[in-house]
Amino acid sequence: MKYLLAVIVLPLFSLSGYSQNLYDFDNSAAFASYLRQTNQFNLAIPEYERLVFMKPGDLTIEKDLLAVYWEAEMWETGINRALNLYPNENTMPSELAFEYVALLFKNKQFNDAKSFSENNTHLQAHERYFYSGTSDALRFEWKSAYESYSLLGESNFQSAQKYLEISRQALEEKRKSPALAAVMSTIVPGSGKIYTGDWKDGLVALLFVGTTGWQAQRAFQKQGVESVRGWIFASISFGFHIGNIFGSHKSAKLINLKKDEFHQNKIEHLFYSNF
């Protein structure tokens, strides 16, 4: 009878011990890492949260937790979690700076990232210049970005020289003047669009405004200022001309934006490739 009882009870103790081992720190860390490596980020988050609870103050685990929030595209939640760990971001350990700044960038909080880089007391000088410069680059402040990257000198922190080159290229871009485009189209319909490189729209505007204006003039010459036909064509010509002026201004801004976004994408790709 005792032998039978032992046969029944001992396996239960073994299972209990095995169950406890499954949830110890090392096994939990391995499981969290597995979930992350297999791109199951939403499942990995609670595992990393448990690891942070089991080992409070472990910067490696906290760093992984913020990274998983970024990978799960839960940027605002990740930012709030970082501030929950460190309510005063200016005293946040520099080991967490990259992940925290990356979350701010993805959440379009460029001004907050700039403030963090300037005011955090644990960042070293090269880190401060790098994060400040990248904050400026992502909001198209290329001159400030170039100046910050230049302060890194010969340092190759986070491939700094590549960032410097991209910001230099952005500064040297030939940009279109929206004001000039609008003035040109005011004087010669469509010329502002041609100036921005939109030849097709520019020629269409020139022909349309010219044709309707000519039709209006003919009608007024034949029937005087009371010509209904003349006023119809004049209204169409004037309305299209005004639209073309604003369109030329917008076209110049759009051209400049595309150039800025091209260099911004290069900065983003370089920055996020460090994950």
Secondary structure as GFF3:
##gff-version 3
##sequence-region A 1 275
A	DSSP	alpha_helix	2	22	.	.	.	ID=ss1
A	DSSP	alpha_helix	25	37	.	.	.	ID=ss2
A	DSSP	alpha_helix	41	54	.	.	.	ID=ss3
A	DSSP	alpha_helix	59	71	.	.	.	ID=ss4
A	DSSP	alpha_helix	75	85	.	.	.	ID=ss5
A	DSSP	three_ten_helix	89	91	.	.	.	ID=ss6
A	DSSP	three_ten_helix	94	96	.	.	.	ID=ss7
A	DSSP	alpha_helix	97	106	.	.	.	ID=ss8
A	DSSP	alpha_helix	110	119	.	.	.	ID=ss9
A	DSSP	alpha_helix	125	138	.	.	.	ID=ss10
A	DSSP	alpha_helix	142	150	.	.	.	ID=ss11
A	DSSP	alpha_helix	160	171	.	.	.	ID=ss12
A	DSSP	alpha_helix	178	187	.	.	.	ID=ss13
A	DSSP	alpha_helix	191	195	.	.	.	ID=ss14
A	DSSP	alpha_helix	199	223	.	.	.	ID=ss15
A	DSSP	three_ten_helix	224	226	.	.	.	ID=ss16
A	DSSP	alpha_helix	228	272	.	.	.	ID=ss17
###
